[in-house]
Amino acid sequence: MATVTLTHPDPVLGDDVVLLTVPADGGYLGVLRTATAGLAARLHFALDEIEDLRIAVDEACAMLLAIATRGAELECRFAVTEDALTVEVSVTTVRGARLPAESSFAWKVLTALTTSASAEASGQRATIRLLTRRTEG
């Protein structure tokens, strides 16, 4: 079951925040890609920036699906500011799971397609955070 929560604005950050939870299954990634594109379009990102961000979110989710526990849910938090979109995707992971190394091809893709990318794995939870700023022009 997918759930969507909208908050407006985040009382701490002053950002609009959208929380979207979907089953950790590749069949649901289209929902996250569509949400990403819609929010980036709301910020007036260029078409190529929107597509880059969709690909980055897809790649981040693929990394997480590879280490997700059975029956897990992907939790995706979108924070919208005036000129940037931060996407934070997290999942519960199998014991001893490790994200790909920052020197891996997958991380090269993430850093090439976004302003910044970072990851954190603690306990049995892994999170990938992507920040994309709109280019002026």
Salt bridges, closest charged atoms under 4 A:
ASP10 OD2 - ARG77 NH2 3.30
ASP16 OD1 - HIS8 ND1 2.42
ASP16 OD2 - ARG42 NH2 2.74
GLU51 OE1 - ARG54 NE 3.27
ASP58 OD1 - ARG33 NH1 2.59
GLU75 OE1 - ARG125 NH2 3.10
ASP83 OD1 - ARG133 NH1 3.47
GLU88 OE1 - ARG129 NE 2.70
GLU136 OE2 - ARG134 NH2 3.82
